[in-house]
Amino acid sequence: MPQTICLSGNSIAVTNTSGIITSPNYPNKYNNDFDVEYIIRSPTKQPITLVFEDFEIEDDDDCTKDYVSVKDGDNILLGTFCGNNIPSPLLALSVVIILKFHSNYEDSEKGFRAVFNDSQECVYVTTDSNGTIQSPNYPDNYPTNIICLYYIESRKGISINITFTNFDLGYSSRGCTNDYVIVRDGVSQSSKQLGKFCGRMIPLIPVILSGTVFIIFRSNNYTSWSGFKAEYKEEPFLDCSGFLKVSVGRIQSPNHPEAYDSNTDCEYRLASQYNGLIKLTFTFFKMEDPVSGNCSYDFVEIYDSNTSIGKFCGFQKPVLTFILSSSVRVVFHSDSSINCKGFSATFAEITVHQTTDDKLTTVSFSPTSGNMRNNKITPSTNTSSVNPVVIGAATGGLIGMVVVITFICVIVGRQKRTEMNSLKRFTCIQEWLTRQPTCPVDRNPITPNQLKPVPRILRNLLSRLQITCDNVGYGCTAVVKLDMLAAHLQDCEHNPKKPVHCELGCGLVVPKDELKEHNCVRELRNLVQQQQHKMAEMQTELTEHKLQINEQKRELQLLKEYMRSMRVSNPRMREIQTEMEHADVIRWSTSLQAARVTRWGGMISTPDAVLQAVIKRALIDSGCPSHIVNELMENAHERRWPTGLSTLETRQLNRRQYENYVTKRIPGKQAVVMISHCHDICSWSRIILVKMFCDSHDLIKP
């Protein structure tokens, strides 16, 4: 059982491996005007944890009256505390904790009780560049009433990217008062808390620039769950302007994934570490929409050396795969108005060491015989000649005695790759020319009109190349023609990434090599979490759209009020409005399909409320002008019908008057609109807005 040590003298040194510290007189009120310093040293030279179990100290805003301060052996302040909130667990990496308690001459409270321990049970401290952390017993349920501390530090001071792959701490609660995970960017008091998480929603952690991560996991005394699993890795990172010369890294807009600030300019300069090519991939992109197709407000502009590749904005990710240079510059700009979530992008250097053992194959012709032969490309120190994306590969064709050199843009991939569509349609080179009008090989000016199609004989010869399967390392011995390689790879039984259906019950499609480790419950849970995350994002977007719609409705109402005031003050405006409304009615009535009523006696004059609502919706959907919809609905009653139709008797006696009306059918409903028509003139002279209901057999097309 840990030894309980009550603070009483001015300074106490302890070398126990564990123990309990309490304030003077605890659990009674501590003395006023009291100071004591308590120094704990780990006899095993291990980091020390300090966990407060009870805490009641006089409260004030800056903790200058009564307080508890905790430092480590390097004099780094881990925290200064007061009030009634129990502090989070602390970790001293220097194997020494210095706890100071101070009270002034005013009020006193119950004090505190804390437990220290240098045991490394559920304490994870590492300086590895990458790895995995998880809750105890994962994927089984973690123990109840447990505290675990995880500290990750980059040896090189590089930023750390931590990604939670699984997260299940049971039901979430306001303030996460039950089981929770706290993520900080360090152990000191000045470190920033990046979030407190609970429930089952996977946390999204921004890249941690400080190069240190401190994670606290705590469970209560009740139910336990499967817990969490997270992956971390060092990742060179720029949040705004700066220079990176590394093989891999990340850049993002300021504050991402939150909205960036207004009037911000950043310039990211990237250089390959070994003079290779740089691959830039955007993983997230949401900027202010362009105006008239121009990115003149918020934008990202990308430069290959000093040549601009393009300026990007809106919500569409820039389609960038490879940048043909060892240095790249990315410029970010925001104006003073709309702010979005910005962008996130990863970059990686492509070098000769990243090509496969299978060397690239080119095709050449013998000037004397015209026979085709395969040539193996030998790797050299010139990275541009062995880059896995071969752009501008030169091929030759013999036409008479003249050799015509044609540049072909073809994505080769791992070995002699194969997209005949690229050969046929120049897709790759055309995309390049939309960004900059230069040849990707020698950078001389070039236009699409200067491109020449690949000769048919060359296409046919390429398609006959015998290619070994990509999965030869997994046991496939097939050798197929180039034009059949894509179909073979899709069905190859030796393909470790071939999609297969799980037969254990979940029905998910997983890669073949991952089937052994496939866990239906975990994968379905991840799928549900992803769907919940998407639903939350959609709900957020829906809320934003509703706010925009309400704002537009308010502006529309103001516009209507403005127009109404103008009509009142200007008679000519009233005349114009009347003419426009009349034209709208004529246009709508003309668009309706003509119909003929055969049984006028069966007309219904008093439809019920449900039918009224259905017909009103049909009128609106048919494009009926809004200013006459209510009038039409009122005219559906018999008392508003025109002369000759007002009663059953008059409808039977005055059949000839029916010829004075034109009937138009309301689309999709058993209802007609009666329109007055004069036979002595060819135009519409007067419109009587009448709507009546009848059975389906009463309406026929004329």
N, C-alpha and C positions, 0 to 999 in steps of 0.2 A: 504494500500500500504506500503511495507517495507520501513523503513527509510534508507536513503543513508548517510553513514558516510565516510568522506574523511580523510585519514590519514594525520595529520599535526604535532601533538606534538610528544614527545618522548615516551609516554606510555598513552594508553587510555583504560579504563575499561567500558564495556557495559554489561548490563543485559537485553537487549531486547530479546524477543522470536524470532525475525527475523530481518533481515536488509541487507543492501548492503554495502560492503566495496570497496573502490577504492583507488588507489595510488594517491599521491599528483598531482594536476593539471589535473587529468584524464578528458577527453580523450587526453589532450595535454601531452607533454613530462614531465616526473617527474624531480625533481631537482637532481643535482649531490651531492655526499657526504652527504647522508641523511640516518638516521636510525629512525625507529619507531617500537614500540611493541604494539600490539592490543590484549587485553584480553577479551574474550567473555564468559560469564557465563550464563547457562540456568536457568532462574527463576523457571522453572517447574521441575528441576533436571532430565532432559531427555537427552539422547545422542544428539549431535549437528552435523548437516550435513553442509558441506562447498562445494559449487559448483562454480567453476570459469566459467564465461561467456565470458570473453575476457582476453587475456594474451599476452603481448609483453614486454619482459625484455631482456636487453643485454645478448647475448648468449656467453657462454664459456663452455669448456668441463666439468669442475667440479663445476660450479656454485659458484665461489668464488668472482666474481666481483659484479654484481648486482644480487640479488636473493630474493625469497620469501620462508621463512621456516615456517612450521606449526607443532606445537606440541600440545599434549593434556595435561590435568591437571596433569597426572602422569609423565610428562616430556618425554613421548615417541614421538620420531620424526615420524610424519606422512608423511613428504616429504619436500624436498628442490628443488625449481623449478627455471628455467630460460629459455630463448629462446622464441620461438613463438608457441610452442605446448601447447594447453590447457590441464592442468593437469586433471586427473580423479577425480571424486567426492571423498571427504574425509569424514570420520566418526570418531568423538571423543566420545568414550564410557564413559569418565570420566566427562562428562557434562561441560567441559571447553575446549576452543580452544585458543591457544596463537599463533598469527600470527605476524611474524617479517618481515619487509621490509627493505632491505639495498641496497644503491647505492654508488658506488665509485665516484672518481673525473673525470672519463673518459666519455664515451658515455652514453646517456640516450635514452629511448624509450617511447612508449605510456603508458606503465604501465599495470594495470590489473583492473578487476571488478569481484567481487565475491559476492555470496549470501549465508548467513548463516540462519539456521532455526532449531529450536528444536521441530518442529511439527513431530509427529510420523506417518504422512501419508506416506505410502509406505516405511516405515523403519521397518525392521524385525530384532529384536535382541532376541536371545534365548540361553538357556543353556540346553535345553532338549536333552536327549540321542538319540532320533530319532524323525523324523517328516517329513513333506512335505512342500515345498515352491513352489510358482507358481507366474506367472505374474498377474497383476491386471485383473479382469474379466474373467480369464481363466475358461472354454475353449473358451469363446467368445473373440473377439478382444480386445487387450489392448488399452488404450488411446494413442493419439499421444503426442509428446513433454513431456515425463515423465521420471523421474529418480527415480529408486527404489534401495534401499540398503538392503542387507541381511547379517547379521552377526551371525554365529553359533559358539559356543564355548563349548568344552567338559569340564564339571566340574572336571573330574578326569584327564584331560590332555591326554586322550586317542585319538588315531588317528581317523579321521572321513572319512567315505566312502560316497561320494555323487554320485548319479546316476540320470541322466536325463532320464525320461521316455517318454517325449514329447518335441519337440523343433521345432518351426515354427516362424522365424523372417523375413519371406519374402525372397527376393532374396539376395544372398550373393554378396559382393563386395570386391575388393582388399583392404585389410587393415580394413575391416568391418567399413566403415565410416558412414553407415546408422544406423539401429537398431542393437544393439549388447549386448552381455553379457560378462563381464570380471570376471574371477575367480582368487582370490588370496588366499594365505594361512595365511593371517592376514591383519591388517589395517596399520601397520607401514611401513616406507620406506624400511626397510630391508626385508619385506615379499616378497615372490616370486610370480610372476604372472604365473599362471598355464595355461593360455590361454585366447584368445579373440575370441569369437565365434559369428557367424551370419549365415544366410541362414536357411536351413532345415535339415542339417546333425546333428544327435544327438551327442553332445560332449562326449568324453571319458575322464573322470577325474581320475587321479591316486589317490590312497589313500593319504589323507593329514596328514602327520605325526605330524605337529605342533599342532593339536587338535583345530585349529581355521580356519574358512572359511569366507571369505569376498567376496560377489558377488555384482557386479554393473550391473544393467539393465538400458539401456537408449534407448529411441525411438525418432525419428525425427518428423518433422512437417507434414509429408506426410501420406503415407498409413500405416495402422496397420494390425496385423495378430493375430493368436490365442495365440501366446506366448509360454511359456514353463511351464513344471512341473518337479520337481526333488524331490527325496527322499534322506534323509540323515540318518545316524545312526553311533553311536560310534562303533568302531571295533578295538580291540587290534591288533597290526600290527607290523611285522618285515620286514624291507627291506634288512637286511643282518643279521649277527650274533647277537644273543641275546637269552633271556629266557622269556617265557610267561607262567604264571599259571593262566589261565582264562577258562571260559566255552566255549566261542566262540572267533574266531579271524581269522586272515589272515596272510599268509606269501607270499613273492614273491621274484624273483631275483632282484638284483640291477638294477635301472633305468627302470624297467618294467612300461609301455608297450614298452619302447624303448629298444634297444639292450644293453645287459650287457657288462661290460668292460672285457678286456683280463686279464688273470692271476689273477683271483679273486677266493677267497675261503670264503664261508660263512657256519656257522653252526647254525641252528635254533633248539632250545631246547624247547619242548612243554610239559606241565604237566597239567593234569586235576585238576580243582579247588576243586572238591569234591570226588576225588579218583575214578572217574568213568572211563569208556573206552573212547578212542578218535577216532572220525570219521574224516578221512582226505580225502578231495575231491579235485582233480586238476581241475580247471576251464579253464586253458590255459597251453599249453606245447609246446614249440618249441626250441629244442636244436640242437646242431651240430649232424649230422647223425653218426651212429656207423660205425666202420670199421671191416669187417669180423664178424659182430655180437657182437663185444665187445665195450662197452662204455668206451673207453680209453682216449677220448679227453675232451669234455664238458659233464657233467653228473649230475644227482641228485641221491643220495643214501639215502635210508630210513631205519632207525633202530627202531625196536620195543624193547625198553629198550636198551640192548647192542647187540642185535642180528640183523644182516643185513637182511632185507626183500628182497631187490633187488636194482640194479643199473639201472637207466633209462636214455635214451637219444633219439635223433631223434625228429620226429614230432608227435608221437603217445602218447596220454595221458596215464599215468600209471593207470591201473585199480585197484584202491585202494578204498575200502568201509569202512571197520572197522579195526582198529589196536587193537589187544588184549592186551592192556597195558594202564596204566595211564600216561605213559611218552613216548614221541616220540622224535627222533632226526632226522633232515633232513640236509644232507650235500650237498652243491652246489659247483661245481668246474668248472672253465673255463681255457682253455689253452691260448696260445699266438696267435692263428690263427683266425678261423671263429667265429664271434659273432652273436647270434640270439636274439630273443625277450624274451627268458627265460621262466619262469613259474609263475603261480599264483595259490594259493591253499587256501581253507578255511578249518578250523577245528572246531569241536564242540564236547563237552563232552556228552556222553550218560550215563544217570543215571537211577536209579529205578523210579524216578518221571516222566520219559518220556515214561513208558509203559502205556498201555491202561487199562481201567477198566476191560476188559475181560482178565482173567488170562490165562496163557499158559496151554495147555493141553498136557499131556504125555500119553503114553499107557503102561500098565503093564499087566503081566499075573499071574494068580493064579497057583502056582505050583501043586495044587491038581486037579483043574478042567479045566485049560486051557482057561477059559473064559476071555474075554477082558473087561476092565473097564476104565473109564475116571477119571483122577486125576487132581484136580486143584492145581496149584502151588501157594503157599502163598508167597507174596513178603517178602523179608528179607533185612537185611542191607548189605548182601553180593551182591555187584552189579554184579559180574560175573555170579551169578546163575539166575539173572532175566534180563539179557541183551536181548533186542528184537531180536538180531541175535544169535540164539542158535547154537553153534558150538560144535560138539562132544556130542550131547544129547545121553545119554545112554539108550538103549532099550534091552530088554531081550527076548529070545526065548527058549521055552522048547523043547529040543530034548532028548527024553527018560527021564532019571533022571539027565541029565547034563545040566546046564544052561550055554549057550554060550552068553557072553556079546559082543555085536557088537556096535561099534561107528558109528553113522550115521551123515553125514553133511547135514543138511536141513535148508533152510532159512524159518523161521516161520513168521517174520514180526510183525504185530500188535497183532494177537492172534494166535491160533493154525494154522500156515500157512503151507503150502501145495504144494510145487512143487515136484510132484512125479518124475519128471526127475532127480532132485537132488538125490532122494533116489535110483533111478535105476542106475544112471551113476556115482555117487560119484563126480559130477562136482566140488562142493565146496572144498572138502577135497583134490582133485587132484590139484586144483589151489593153495591151501595152500602149498602142498608139493613141488611144483615147486619153491617156495620162500625159504622155509626152511624145512629140513627133520625131523621135530619134531611133536609130537602129540599136537594138539591145546588145549588139556585138561590138561595133566600133563607135557608136554614139554619133554617127553622121546623120544629118537631117534625112527624113524619109516620110513619104505619105502613103496612105492606103492604095492609091492608084499605081504605085511602083511595085506592089507585091505581085508575084507571079504564082499561079496555081502549080501544085505538084504534078509532074507528068504522070499519066495513068500507068505507064510501064513501071515507074518507080513505086507507085502505090501497090501494084500487083506483086512486085518483087518483095516488098516489105512484108506483105501479108503472108508470103510463103516461108518466111523465116521460121526455123524450128527452135522453139523456146522451151527451156526446162521450167517446170512448175516452181512457183515461189516456195512451195512447201516441201522442197527436196530435202531440207534438213529434218523434216518430220516423217520421212519415209516415202514420199511420193516420187515415183520414178517416171512419171508421164512426161513426154516431150510432145508439144502441140504447136500448131502453127500460130503465128502472131495474132492473126485476126480471131482465133478461137481461144486465146489465153484467158480473156475476161470471163467467158462463159465457163471455162474449166475451173478457174479459181472460185467461182461462186458455188460450184457443186463438188469441189474436191473434198474427199473424205478425210484427207490428212490435214486439212486446214484447221489449225487450233482455234481460230476465231469464227468458225462456221456457226451460224445461229442454229440452235436446237431448242426444241420445246421441253420444258421441265415436265416429267411424268410423275412427279410426286404430289401433284394436286393443285399447284398455283397456276400452271399453264403459261408462265412467263417464258419469253425467249431469251436465252442467255448464251454467251460464247461457249463453245464446246470445252475449252480448257478450264473454264470456271465452273463447270457443272458439278464437280466433286465437292467444291466448297460452297455450293449454292445452298442457301437457307431460305426456304419458302416464307417462313414467318417474318424473317428480317427483311427480305426483299419486298414483300407485300407491305410491310410497315413503312419501309422507305418510300415505296410508291405512294402510299396514302399521305405520308408527310409531304412529299413533293406536290401532290395534288392540293393538299391544304395550303401549302405555301403559294401555289399558283392562284388558288381561290382568294387568299388574302391579298395578293397583288391586284387581282382583278377587282376585288371589293374596293381597294384603295383607288384604283383608276375610276371605278364607277362613282365613287364619292366625289372625285375631282370633276368628272363629267357632269354630275348633278349640280355641283356648284357653278360650273360654267353655264349650264342651261338656265339655272335660276338667274344668273347675272344677265344673260341674254334676254330672258323674259322681262326682267326689270327694265332693261334698255328699250325693249320693244314697247312696253307699256308707256314709257316716257315719250317715245316717238308717236304713239297713238294719241296721247294727250296733246302733244304739240300739234299734230295734224288736225285734231278736233277743234282746238282753239283757232287754228287758221281758217277752218271751214266756217266757224261761227262769225268771224270778223270779215270774211271775204265771200260774197255771194257767188262769185265766179268759181271758187273752189268747190262750193256745194254742187254747182252744175256739173263740174268735171267729175266729181265723185259719183253723181247719179248716172252719168253716161258710162263710166267705167263699170259700175255695178250692173247696169243693164247689159253691157257687152259681155260681162262674165256669165250672166244668166243665159244669154243667147248661145254663147259658146258651149256651155255645159249641156243645155237642152239638145243642141245639135249632135253632141257626142253620144247621146243615149240611143239605144237600139229601139227602133219603132216596133210597136205591137198592136194587136187588134183584140178587143174584148168582145166575146161572143155571148156572154150571159151577164148582162148589166143588172139583172134582178138579184144576182147572188153577191153583190158587193157588200162588204162589211163596213159599217159606218163607225163603230165604236170599238176599236181593238183594245186589248188589255195593255197594262203598263209594260210587260215583258216584250210583247210584240212591238210596241212603240219604240222601245230602246233598240231592238234589233234593226228596225227599219231606219232609225236615225243614224245608227252606225253605218248602215249600207249607203245612205245618202252621202255621208261625209267621205266614205271610201270611194264613191263614184266621182268625187271632185265637185260636189255641189257647193256653190258659193256660201260661205259661212253666214252671210247676212240674211239669207232666206231660209236656212235650215229650220229654225224655230217656226217661221211662218208656214212652211210646208207641213210641219207636224201638227200645227193648229188646224190647217185646212183638211186634215184627214178626217175630221168629224163631219157628220152629215149636215149639221147646221151651216157649215161654211162651203158646201158644194155649190156649183154654179146653177143657173136657171135650167130646168129640165132634168136635173139629177138630184134635187134636194130630198125627194121622197120616193118610195117604191112606186106609188101610183103615177107620179109625174114621169118617172123613168119608163113606165110601161106605155104611157100615152104619147110621149114626145120622143119617140125613137128617131124621128128625122133630125132632131137637134144634135144627135150624136155625131153627125157628119161635120158639125162645126168645130169639133175638137180632134186634136191629134194626140194619140196615146203613146207614151214612151215608157219602156220598162226599166225599172231600177235593177241594176245588175245583181243576179244571184238571189233575188227575193221576189215573192209573189205580190208585187205592188207596181202601180203605174202612176205616172205623172200626166195630168190632163193639160193640154196646151191649146189655147184658143187660136184659131186660124181663119183668116178671111180668104175666100176663094177668088174674089175679084182682083186681088193684087198678089204679087208673087213673093212679097217679103212678109216677115212676121210683123203683124200690126199690134197685137196685144197678147200678153202672156198672163194666163190665169194659173197661179201656182196652187195646184190641187193634187193631193196624194190620196189614193184609195187602195183598198186591199181586196184581194179576191183569191179564190182557189186556183190551183195550178191549171185545171182544165179550162178556166175562163180566159187565159191568155194564150194567144197563138201569134206566130210571126205573120206579118202581112204578106 
